[in-house]
Amino acid sequence: MATRTDLANAIRALSMDAVEKAKSGHPGAPMGMAEISEVLWNHHLRHNPANPKWYDRDRFVLSNGHGSMLIYSLLHLTGYDLGIEDLKQFRQLHSRTPGHPEYGYTPGVETTTGPLGQGITNAVGMAMAEKILAAEFNKPGHDIVNHHTYVFLGDGCMMEGISHEACALAGTWKLGKLIAFWDDNGISIDGHIEHWYTDDTAKRFEAYGWHVIPNVDGHDFAAVEKAVTEAKAETGKPSLICCKTIIGKGSPNKAGTHDVHGAALGHAEVEATRKHMGWNHEPFVVPQDVYDGWDAKTKGQGLETLWNNKFAEYKAAYPTEAAEFERRMNGELPINWQKHVAEKLAEINAKAETVATRKASQIAINALAPVLPEFVGGSADLTGSNLTNWTGCHPVRHGNPGNYISYGVREFGMAAIMNGMALHGGVLPFGGTFLMFSEYSRNALRMAALMKQRVIHVFTHDSIGLGEDGPTHQPVEQTATLRMIPHMDVWRPCDTVETLVGWAASIERADGPSCHILSRQNLPFMQRGDATIANIAKGGYVLKDAAGAKAVIIATGSEVALAMKAQETLAAEGIPVRVVSMPSTNVFDRQDKAYKESVLPKGLPRVAVEAGVTDFWRKYVGLEGAVIGWDRFGESAPADELFKEFGFTPENVAAAVKSVL
């Protein structure tokens, strides 16, 4: 029978073998965290290798994702659909074992990690989702939502600012089912970290409101076991287990040095390590008794069966709640969704309100929230400006779950926490800040797109239209660069109807995130017929045509009204032009060729108008067309004066049209 040391050494052997075969990778963390992994995965983690999507499984996040062979080894050894041939293809093209864990590639990987600090932040979101769902669905004697979120993280995650944002919130929210293991090995790429990281981490986390277990020997099974048991017993606070480890443990010549952090050990050192560990097996060979010691399939199926029986009892006692829970965990929309959207769209169209699109967004949220109890909204300390709250929403306060989160001034943390909530399932997160501060969130936005998660971002104060706050708050390139993120849909609506259509499309979209770019200033309502309204969902459409049109004006958001006025000016001069509103270039680009050409006919000169950088619009107007935008920073002044200063006037748009005829 294999010993616990044998089980831990299997992780070390597989990790160093895969990295050596690939000639690249990070063997240090997997080799240093092997004993911690054995304790957690073999004795505490509730999971079923046969069903990685079991609703009530514990979530495991490897925040220090560069150590990906750790999770691949664990998934393989415990019985997931990840064979030894997959491990041999580590870091190779189209393999299921990419260099960093990627959601959707490997069964059992809960989130894409690697950009340090985001994994722990995703985990905070997962734990928050668990807490929200437990509060909503659990009944006396029926705890159908009752699982932990476990995280491994290293010194790099601790240094990244996003981890400070998220961990402070985790303490405030009293996420007692979040347990983090800090791999305190004192080494990063540049060497010994005491030259650039001297925080008293334990005291910092205590100050956040965490339960901290310091100075645990990460290579002592009993010590780690005791710490995990203590952490699970603390239900009122998240727990940090500080594990002192040796990076690359097992390597006789490189353990404890930065040489083992991010490079293969080399053939000679691999063989020396085998001998040093007493691992007398060929590369990628694991003895059957070791596999038997790790196998979690029978235990996992038993755990899920127990839960299934519990859920069946719940379903019998609370059939409505059970059906709602299953709908939400499956990411399905309510049965009456399309009918509800159509009714609200008709109401909003009939009201024909002239409001800022940030207000139009709040109107849309209020219209849709009654049939979407999965909504979890929030804002980075800008609720009164972003207008992301709605009638009847309940704020999260003092650890008590609700459905509206005040994230504080933590844009990056907010974005990555929302990613974690979406990955957990059962909730539909959205959050708001000023468009300018999307820059703080940028990498988490990219990660949402990379993982194709349904996360919705509300970005208000979209241009020089915010006025006196000046260039520090006036976005220039942000809308264009958000559109350039693969799998990201960006909506910049011009009025209440376009805003609701954009919201509905974002909610219906199951395979990616969306951004809503919204104005601070009021924008006039645009009159449309039903056929025109139906085309809004295609991302771009003919808002107002003209017989014998000689040119096309393309506009978005606040500039649509400008285009309409320019059309009137030109019509008075005998120059008919078509006005195209394009609230989402991303969605428009996915339409078929025939539709796109029906909106933007070949041969007609084009002028694009948008308060932002001009280069983006060349893909639509060509080099021979014209773009009215701005390629400089803004100014501090009232909005009306700024629009004139930057050339956003009907006369200037009309002149641009004449210049391309």
Summary of the structure (lengths in Angstrom):
residues: 661
radius of gyration: 27.5
end to end distance: 84.1
largest distance: 91.8
contacts: 2435
relative contact order: 0.09
helix: 48%
strand: 14%
